[in-house]
Amino acid sequence: MTDAPPPSRSTRLVAGDTASITVVAAAFVVALAAYMVDRGSPGGPPFPLSIFILAVVLGVAYLALILFGRGWLEPFARPHTNAVTMALLVILMLAIEFLLQGTYVIWLISMPLIAAAASELPPRTRWFVYLAAMFGVAAPIYLRNGNWLETLINTLTFLTAFVFVLAFVRLNQAADQARTEAEELAAQLADANRRLGDFAVQAEELATIQERNRLAREIHDNIGHYLTVVNVQINAARALIGVDSDRADAALDKAGRLTQEGLAAIRQSISSLRESPLGRRSLAEAVAALIAETQAAGIVAELRVAGSPRPLDARHELTLYRAAQEGLTNVRKHARASRVDLTLDYRDPAQVSLAVCDNGVGHSGDDIPPGFGLLGLQERARQLGGEIVTHSAVGQGYCLTINLPTHSSEPAVAAEGTV
């Protein structure tokens, strides 16, 4: 199914046509009112009703030509449709104004023609329309009463409206041009965004390829080396096992040492790929950096360290760090709290705990299901044999506590500090 073509200009109204109809109709209504009021008076319009009716008929033709004339004339006047249409409009305008002999404000009918000339004709050509419109105002008034002063006053009044129409047309043209430029810029921006997206995909693919190449080199140069040497030592031991047992044992021992070295190299490579967000900082220092971010958001935050800090497994430190990160993020996003306190507790030698408690709005029971962040944190804790405990009540804030076993046999030292 194909879309129907848009209606032509000759069968539909476009922007500005309503104004043209209103202005021309108003001019004739005022002219008719002047005729009815001043008919029979010495200073009244010197035209009979038949002349007025003829002027109305010409006015209807004038208005129809403004609205639909180009569509009607295009098959006959191409490629000079615009010039022929303007010429016919000027003739009709002058005929109406001379028939009504300068009736008050009948010059309003020239306003749509002036607007059309200003927007559609070349600069030099449009001046013929302007001068014809001015002639159609001044000449009939002077022919009617021979009074230059009245002619000048009416002409100046016309000039005021004339300037206003030109200014309006210029503003409308500037708005159209700005809209067109904005649409072109939007299209260019969309194209630039599309190309930028393509470049980003290409850059990601290139980075992936480079990383794969790096890993391939790492495997070849590191793991491949150890496996090759281990294989050589095992084959040597197999060849010597029944001939020289001492040398066979030495080859196997060397293969074992190389296996341990290879495993250490693999761990180092994996560690470099999974760098901890703590970096070289201690757990307390990393959490203090998170607290600084919360304080920058206008919330009072404090970290209290209970007991003596002791070295923890990297997975334990990362899980505690993620717990502090998740708790502080939820405080900033949901709690509407003014204060949050964190307690990092080392006092129990068998476990380490972190509590994040705020004075926010809280909630009752299980009316708010846990989010993905808390679910992920619970999974991390379970993998280490720990647990997540939450406590909240309406108006009494929210407290998140994570307990992780450390299986430490060192005695706890009573000490406290704040950050």
N, C-alpha and C positions, 0 to 999 in steps of 0.2 A: 504494500500500500504506500503510495507516494503522497507527500504533503501537498496540499493545494497551494498554488502560488499566491503571494500576498496581493490584496486588492490594489488596483492602480490608484494613482493620485486623483484621477477623475471620478472615482467611485467612493471615496472615503474622505473624511475630514482629518486634517493633521493639526499639530500644535500651532496655535496662532489663528486658526480659522474662526474659532468662537469669538475672539477679540474683534476680528474684521467684521463679522456679522453684527456684533453689538454696536460697534462704532458707526457703521453705515446706517443701521436701523435707527440709532439715536439721532443721527443727523436729520433723517427724514421725519422722525416724530417731532423734533423741534421745529423743522420747517413747516410741518402741517399745523402745529400749534400756533406758530406765528401767523400763518395764513388765516386760521380761524379767528384769532384774536383781532388781527389788524384789518380783516376784510371790510371794505367799505370806508375805512378811515383814510384821511388824506395822506398819512405817512405810511400806509400799509403796503404790502408787497404788490407790485403792479402786474401780477400774473393771475389769470383765471384758473378755475379748478381743473379745466381740461389740460392746461399746461402742467399743473402739479401732477396730474395722473400720468401724463407722458414722462415727466421726470422720474416718477416712481417706477414706471416700466423700465426706463433706462437704468435706474438704480438697481433693479433686480438683475438685469443683464450684466451690469457692472460687477455686482457681488458674485454672480455665478461665474463670471470670467476670472475673478480673483481666486475663487475656490477650485474651479475645475477646468479653466481655460486651457492650460498647458496640455492636459490630457486630450481635450477635444481637438486642439489645433495641431498637435504634433504630427499626425498622419499627413497633413496638408502643407505645413510650413517648415518641416525639417529641412536644413539644420538651423533655421532662424526662428524656431518656435518662441524663444524667450523675447526676442526683439519684436516680433509681430504681436505677441500677447501684450507687451508693455505699450506698444503704440495704440492698440485698440482700447486699452484701459485709459490712456491719456485722453483719447478722443471722447470716450464716454464720460469721463470726469469733467472735461471742459463743457460738453454739451449740457450736462445736468446743472453745472454752476451758472452757465449763461441763461438756461431756461428759468432757473429760480432767481436770477438776477441779484446775487449777493445776499440771499436770505441768511439771517443770523446763524452762525456755526455750520452752515452747509459745507464749509471747507473741511469739516471732519472726515468727509468721504475720501479725501486725498491721503489720509494718514496710512491706511493699509498699503496703498500704492507706493508711498514714500518708503515704508518699511521693506516692501518687496524689492524696490530698486536698490536700496542700501545694502541688501544682503545678496542680491542675485546679479546685479549689473556691474560691469567694469567701472572704475572710478570716473572716467571721463563721460561715459554714456549716461550714468545715473544723474549727472547734472542737468541733462535735458528734461528729465522727469521732475527734478526739483524746481527748475525755472517755470515749467508748464504749470505745476501746482501753485506756485506763487502768482503767476499770471491769472490763473483761474480764481484766485481770491481777490486780487486787486482790481482787475479790469471790470468784472460785472458790477462791483460796488460803485465804481466811479461812473460807469454808464448809467447806473440807476439814478444817482442823485448829483453827480458832478462835484462832490465834496471831497477835496483832497485830504482834509483832516480826518474825516471818518474812514476814508480809504486807508490812510496810514495807520490808524488805530487798529483796524481789523487785520491789516497785514502784520503788524507787530504781534498781535495776539496769535495769529497763525504761526509766526516765526518761533514763538515760545513753544508751542506744541510741536513744531517741526524739529527743533533742537532736542526736545525731550524724546521724541521717537527715535532720532538718530542715536542719542546716547543709549537708549534702551537696546537698540539693535546691536550697537557695539558691545555692550555688556553681555548680551546673549551670545554673540559670536565668540567673545573671549571665554565664556563659560563652556561653549561647545568645544573650542580648541583645547581648553584645559582638560575637559573630560576625555577627548580623544587622546591627548598626550598621556593622561593617566592610564587609559586602557592599554596604550602601546607599552608604557613602562611596566604595567602589570604583566602583560604578555612576555616582555623581555625578562622580567624577574622570574616568572614561572619557568621559562626556558633555561635561565641560568641555574635555577634550583634543580631542574631536571638533570642538567649537565653536571652540576656539583654532586648530585646523588650518584650519577654514573661514575664520576671520578672517585667518590668515596668507596663505591663497591670495588673499583679497580685497585684502589690503594689497599683495601682490606684483603683482596685476593693476593696482591703482591706481598703484603706483610705475612700472610699465611704461608705462601710459597717460600719466602725467605726463612721463616721459622722452621718449616719442614726441612729445608736444606741444612739449617744450622743443626737441627736434631739429628739429621742423617750423618752429618760430619762428626757430631759428638759420639754417636753410636759406633761409627766406623773407626774413629781415632782412639776412642777410649775403651768401650766395651769390646769391640772387635779385636783390639790388640790383646786384651787379657784372655779372651776366649781362645784366640789362636795359640798363645803361648801355653795356656793350660792344656789344650788339646795335644800340643807337641810333647809336653811333659808326660801326659797320660800314655801316649803312644810309646814314648821311650821306656816308661816303667813296664808297659806290657811286653816290650821286646826283651827287657832285662830280667823279668820276674823269675825265670828259671835258670838264668845264667849268672847274674850278679845281683843278689838280693839287696845288698847294701845300696848299690847305685839305684836300684829300682825304688827302694824306700825314699832315697833322697829326692828322686824325681817326683814321687807322689807328694812328699812334704812341700816341695817347691810349688806343685800344682795347687795344693791346699792354700799356701800363703797368697799365691796370685789370685785365687778365688776370693779370699777375704779382701784383698786390695780392690778387686773389681767391684765387689759389693759396696765397699766404702765409696768408690767413685760414682756408682749408680745413686747411692743415697745423696751424695753431694750435688749431683745433677738435678735430682728431684727436688732437693731443698732450694736450689737456686730458682727452680720453676715455681715453687710455692712459697714465696717470700712472705713472711708474716707481716701484718700491718703494724705490729709493735716495733719492727725494725730492731735497732740496738737498744731501745729504751726498756726500762723495767716496766712491770705491769702497772705499778702505781703512777709512774710518769706518763704512760700512755693513757690511763684513765683520767689523769689530771688534764691532759690535752682535750679530752672529750668534755670535761667539766667546763673548761674555758669557753668552748663553743656554746654551751648552755648558758653560761653567764653573759655571753655576748648577746643572747636573745632576751635578756632582762630578767632572768630567773636566778635567784640566789641558790648557789650549789656549793656543796662542801663534801670532801672525801675524808673519812676517818679510817685510819689503819689500826686495827686491833691485833695485838700480838706482834711477834717479830717476823718480818717478811723472810721467806725462805725460797730457795730455787724450786720452781715447778716444771713439770713437763711442758713442752711447747704447746701441746694440744690443750692442756689445762689453762695455760695463760691465754691462749687465743679464745677459748670458750668463755672465760671470765670477761675478757675484753669485749666480746660480742654481746654478752649479757648487759654490761654497762652501756654499750652503744645502743642496744635496743631499748633499754629502760629509759635513758635520757631522751631518745627520739620520741618515745610515746609520751613522755612528760611534756615536751615542746608541742606535740601535735594534738593531744587529746585531754590532758589533765586539767588545763586551766589553773595551773598551780603557780604559786609565787616562790616556793622553796622546794628543793629536793636534796636529800641527804643520802650519800653512799657510804657503806661500811664494808671494808675489805678485812675479813676476819681470819687470822692465822692461828688463833689460840688453841684450837683443837688439833692435836698432832696427826689425827687420822683424816682430816678433811680441811678444805678451805672454802669459805663462803663469801658471797657478795650480795649485799642487800641494797636495793634502790627504792627509797620511800619518798613520796611527795605529799604535799598538803592540799592536793587538788580536790575536784568534785567527787571522785570515786564513783563506785556503782555497787548495786546490790546483787548478790548471788551470781548466777551465771547468765544474766540478761544480755551480756556482751560476749559473743564467741571470740576465742583467741584468733589473732591475725596470723598471717604467714610468718611474720618475724618471730613471734612467740612459739609457734609450732616448730620452726626450724631450731630455735634455741632448746626446746625440750628434746628434740632428736639429738642434738649435740651432747646434752647432759646425759641422756640415756646411754649413748655410746661410751661414755667415760664412767658409767656406773653411778651417776649422780641424779639429782632431781631438781625440779623447779617448783617453788611454792609461791603462791600469790595470795594476797589478803587485801580486801577492800570493803568499804561500806560507804553509803551515800553521805557526802559531806565530810568524810574522814580520810580522804586520800586513797592512795594505792601503793602497795608494797610488793616488790618482786624480789625473791630471794633464790639464789642458786647455790646448791651444796654439791661439792665435788670431792670424792675420796682421794686422798693422796698416798695412803699406805705408808706414811712416814713414821719412823720409830723415834724421831728426835723429840726431846722434851720441849714443850712450849715455853716461851719467855714472855712474861707479862710486860707488855709495852704497848703504848698507844701513841698515835700521832695524827695530825690533821693536815690536809692539803687544801 
